[in-house]
């Protein structure tokens, strides 16, 4: 197995084949590296950049790669690299904004095994796990699940129960989380600070693999889950000492058109008081599908401002992949 020499974890934190009852080498070979190029005029270019790199995991024998969606959003070019050095072009097949999962179809033979999918529900806090990125044992890390809890992100994103591990893997985007049975139980999304035992610990946040099964067939057939899209405001909100503060506005998005400003404090959504980020988003989503009007009450420079935001489907703002 060819391994990258650019960086490596210390030997003591790398997994050893003799410590597992599954084929460790085969599981590690399922991880691939993604190199992604995005047009400069893409909607997400200013936030996520035009050149992106991360990981993915092969989940089917035909080479289908599961990755984290922000890596491949609006991608014009994707290259997949295996541990053995094989490089194959890929097509951005699907992206689900609710879970954050993305799918890439290789346009050639990767020649690597697929990893079996397990269940995050079977993995408890305190359990030992593996975090795997492309590069074999040198880029695989023995870790521990330090928390399972709700997670809300400023980009209008909520997970009912995300998984958090420590120590952190430095290439977390799309990295695979593997349980003691050798099955994939999550996919890396973020580097985070997590409170554990009164201390702040740096670690990784993972999207549970359980969220993929109900939507996989639709993603393969439609490029996204079936059904109406959630309402999107393009309002990047953060929880600042108990206040929901608008930290950014998507240019040309619904919130911008409605006159919402950076620095506004969100007090109510849909006529109901909101105090935490997840509560804000769930309140908006309960109003209906994309296109529904969302009434907001904002605090701005000591005054109350009432805005009525005509929500949208975020996918309508994104460049679509070219058909090969």
C-alpha positions in Angstrom: 0.0 0.0 0.0 1.5 3.3 -1.0 1.4 5.9 1.8 1.9 9.7 1.6 5.2 10.9 3.1 4.0 14.5 3.5 2.8 13.9 7.0 2.0 11.0 9.3 0.5 10.4 12.7 2.9 9.0 15.4 3.1 5.3 15.3 1.5 5.0 18.8 -1.8 6.5 17.6 -2.0 4.6 14.3 -4.2 1.5 14.2 -2.4 -1.8 14.1 -3.7 -4.8 12.1 -3.3 -7.2 15.1 -5.7 -5.1 17.2 -8.7 -5.8 15.0 -10.7 -8.8 13.8 -11.4 -7.2 10.4 -9.1 -6.6 7.4 -7.6 -3.2 8.4 -5.8 -2.8 5.1 -8.9 -3.3 3.1 -10.9 -0.7 5.2 -8.1 1.8 4.9 -7.9 1.4 1.2 -11.6 2.4 0.9 -10.6 6.0 1.7 -9.8 8.2 -1.2 -8.6 11.8 -1.6 -10.7 14.4 -3.5 -9.2 17.3 -5.3 -12.0 19.6 -6.4 -12.1 22.7 -8.7 -15.0 25.2 -8.6 -15.7 28.1 -11.0 -14.7 31.5 -9.7 -18.3 32.8 -10.3 -19.8 29.9 -8.3 -22.2 30.9 -5.5 -20.1 29.2 -2.9 -16.7 30.2 -4.2 -16.3 33.2 -1.9 -17.0 31.1 1.2 -15.6 27.6 0.4 -13.0 28.6 -2.2 -12.4 27.5 -5.8 -9.9 24.7 -4.9 -11.0 22.2 -2.3 -9.5 19.0 -0.9 -10.7 16.4 1.4 -11.6 12.7 1.7 -14.3 10.3 0.7 -15.1 6.6 1.3 -16.0 4.0 -1.3 -19.3 2.5 -0.2 -20.3 0.3 -3.2 -18.4 -2.2 -5.4 -19.0 0.1 -8.4 -16.8 2.6 -6.7 -19.4 5.1 -5.5 -17.8 7.5 -3.1 -19.5 9.1 -0.1 -18.1 12.4 0.9 -19.1 15.6 2.7 -21.2 17.8 0.4 -19.4 21.1 0.8 -16.4 19.7 -0.9 -18.2 19.0 -4.2 -20.8 21.8 -4.2 -20.7 23.4 -7.6 -17.7 21.4 -8.6 -16.5 21.6 -12.3 -13.7 19.1 -11.8 -13.1 16.3 -9.3 -10.1 14.0 -9.1 -10.1 10.9 -6.9 -6.8 9.4 -5.6 -6.5 6.0 -4.0 -3.9 4.8 -1.5 -2.2 3.0 -4.4 -1.8 6.2 -6.4 -4.6 5.6 -8.9 -6.1 8.8 -10.1 -9.6 8.9 -11.6 -11.9 11.7 -12.6 -15.2 11.9 -10.7 -18.7 13.2 -11.3 -20.6 15.1 -8.5 -23.6 12.9 -8.5 -25.7 14.2 -5.6 -25.7 16.5 -2.6 -28.2 16.6 0.3 -28.1 19.9 2.2 -30.1 18.5 5.2 -27.6 15.8 6.1 -24.5 17.3 4.4 -23.8 14.1 2.5 -22.4 14.1 -1.1 -21.9 11.4 -3.6 -19.3 11.1 -6.3 -19.3 8.6 -9.2 -15.9 7.7 -10.4 -15.5 7.9 -14.2 -13.0 5.1 -14.3 -12.0 2.0 -12.2 -10.7 2.9 -8.7 -9.8 -0.7 -8.0 -10.4 -0.5 -4.2 -12.7 -2.4 -2.0 -15.9 -0.9 -0.6 -16.3 -0.5 3.2 -19.5 -2.0 4.7 -21.9 0.5 6.3 -22.8 0.0 10.0 -24.8 2.1 12.4 -23.8 5.1 14.6 -26.6 4.1 16.9 -24.6 1.1 18.0 -21.6 3.2 19.0 -21.8 4.7 22.5 -19.9 7.6 24.1 -16.6 6.3 25.3 -16.2 3.7 22.5 -13.0 3.4 20.6 -13.2 4.2 16.9 -11.0 4.8 13.9 -10.8 8.0 11.8 -9.5 7.2 8.3 -8.3 9.4 5.5 -6.6 8.7 2.2 -3.0 7.6 2.9 -3.2 4.3 4.7 -2.1 3.7 8.3 -0.1 6.9 8.3 -3.3 8.9 7.9 -5.5 6.8 10.2 -6.1 7.7 13.8 -7.2 5.8 16.9 -9.9 7.9 18.6 -12.7 7.9 21.1 -16.3 9.0 20.9 -16.5 11.9 23.4 -20.0 13.1 22.8 -23.2 12.5 20.8 -25.5 15.5 20.8 -27.5 18.0 18.7 -25.5 20.2 16.4 -26.5 23.4 14.7 -24.4 25.2 12.1 -24.7 28.8 11.0 -25.3 27.7 7.4 -28.9 26.7 8.3 -28.0 23.2 9.3 -29.1 21.0 12.2 -28.3 17.4 13.1 -30.5 15.8 15.9 -27.5 13.8 17.1 -24.0 14.3 15.7 -20.9 12.3 16.8 -17.8 13.9 18.3 -14.4 12.3 18.6 -11.0 13.1 20.0 -8.1 13.5 19.3 -8.7 15.5 16.1 -7.9 14.3 12.6 -6.3 17.2 10.6 -8.0 16.3 7.3 -11.5 15.9 8.7 -13.6 16.8 5.6 -15.0 13.6 4.3 -12.9 11.4 6.6 -14.5 8.1 7.5 -15.5 7.1 11.1 -15.1 3.3 11.5 -16.4 1.3 14.4 -14.7 -1.7 16.1 -16.4 -4.0 13.7 -14.8 -2.4 10.7 -18.0 -0.8 9.4 -18.5 2.9 8.4 -20.5 4.7 11.1 -20.0 8.4 10.2 -18.4 10.9 7.9 -16.3 13.9 9.0 -17.6 17.4 8.7 -15.9 19.8 11.0 -13.1 20.5 13.4 -14.7 21.6 16.7 -14.2 22.5 20.3 -16.1 20.2 22.6 -16.6 20.4 26.4 -15.6 17.1 28.2 -15.3 16.8 31.9 -15.1 20.5 32.5 -12.3 20.9 29.9 -12.4 22.1 26.3 -11.2 19.4 23.9 -10.4 19.8 20.2 -12.0 17.1 18.1 -14.0 16.2 15.0 -17.7 16.3 14.3 -19.2 13.4 12.2 -22.5 13.0 10.4 -24.0 9.6 11.4 -24.1 7.1 8.5 -27.7 6.1 9.6 -28.9 9.3 7.9 -27.8 8.0 4.5 -29.9 4.9 4.2 -33.4 6.6 3.9 -32.2 9.0 1.2 -29.6 7.0 -0.8 -31.9 5.7 -3.5 -33.4 9.1 -4.2 -29.9 10.7 -4.2 -28.8 8.2 -6.8 -31.9 8.7 -9.0 -32.6 12.4 -8.5 -29.3 14.0 -7.3 -31.0 14.9 -4.0 -33.7 13.5 -1.7 -37.2 13.4 -3.0 -39.8 15.9 -1.7 -40.0 19.6 -1.2 -36.9 21.5 -0.2 -36.6 23.2 3.1 -36.9 27.0 3.1 -33.5 28.7 3.0 -32.9 32.4 4.0 -29.3 32.9 3.2 -28.8 34.3 6.7 -25.7 33.1 8.5 -26.6 33.3 12.2 -24.4 32.5 15.2 -25.1 32.0 18.9 -23.2 34.8 20.7 -23.6 34.6 24.5 -27.2 33.7 24.3 -28.1 36.0 21.4 -28.7 34.9 17.8 -26.7 37.4 15.8 -26.7 37.6 12.0 -23.0 37.3 11.2 -23.3 37.2 7.4 -25.8 37.5 4.5 -25.7 35.5 1.3 -25.4 38.0 -1.6 -28.6 38.1 -3.5 -30.3 35.7 -1.2 -33.7 35.9 0.4 -32.5 37.6 3.6 -30.5 40.2 1.7 -33.5 41.0 -0.5 -35.7 41.4 2.6 -33.3 44.0 4.1 -31.8 41.8 6.9 -28.4 43.2 7.9 -25.2 41.9 9.5 -25.4 42.6 13.2 -29.1 42.2 13.5 -30.2 40.1 16.5 -33.0 37.5 15.7 -35.7 37.6 18.4 -38.6 35.8 16.7 -39.2 33.6 13.7 -42.7 32.8 12.5 -44.1 34.8 15.5 -42.4 32.6 18.1 -39.5 33.6 20.3 -36.2 31.9 19.5 -33.2 31.6 21.8 -31.0 28.9 20.3 -29.8 28.2 16.8 -31.5 24.8 16.3 -34.8 26.3 17.6 -34.5 29.1 15.0 -34.0 26.8 12.1 -36.6 24.2 13.1 -39.1 27.0 13.6 -38.4 28.3 10.0 -38.7 24.8 8.5 -42.0 24.2 10.3 -43.6 27.0 8.3 -43.5 25.1 5.1 -41.4 24.3 2.0 -39.0 26.5 0.2 -40.8 29.6 -1.0 -42.8 30.1 2.2 -42.7 33.6 3.7 -40.8 33.7 7.0 -41.7 36.6 9.4 -38.7 37.7 11.5 -38.5 40.1 14.4 -35.0 41.6 14.7 -33.3 43.9 17.1 -31.2 46.6 15.3 -29.4 49.4 17.0 -31.9 49.5 19.9 -35.0 49.3 17.7 -37.3 46.4 16.7 -37.4 45.6 13.0 -39.9 43.3 11.4 -38.9 41.6 8.1 -40.8 39.3 5.9 -38.4 37.0 4.1 -39.6 35.1 1.0 -37.5 31.9 1.4 -36.0 30.0 -1.4 -34.5 26.6 -2.4 -30.7 27.0 -1.9 -30.1 24.6 -4.7 -31.5 27.1 -7.2 -28.5 29.4 -6.4 -25.9 26.7 -7.2 -24.2 25.8 -10.4 -25.3 22.4 -11.6 -22.8 19.7 -12.6 -22.0 19.1 -16.2 -23.3 15.8 -17.7 -20.4 13.7 -18.9 
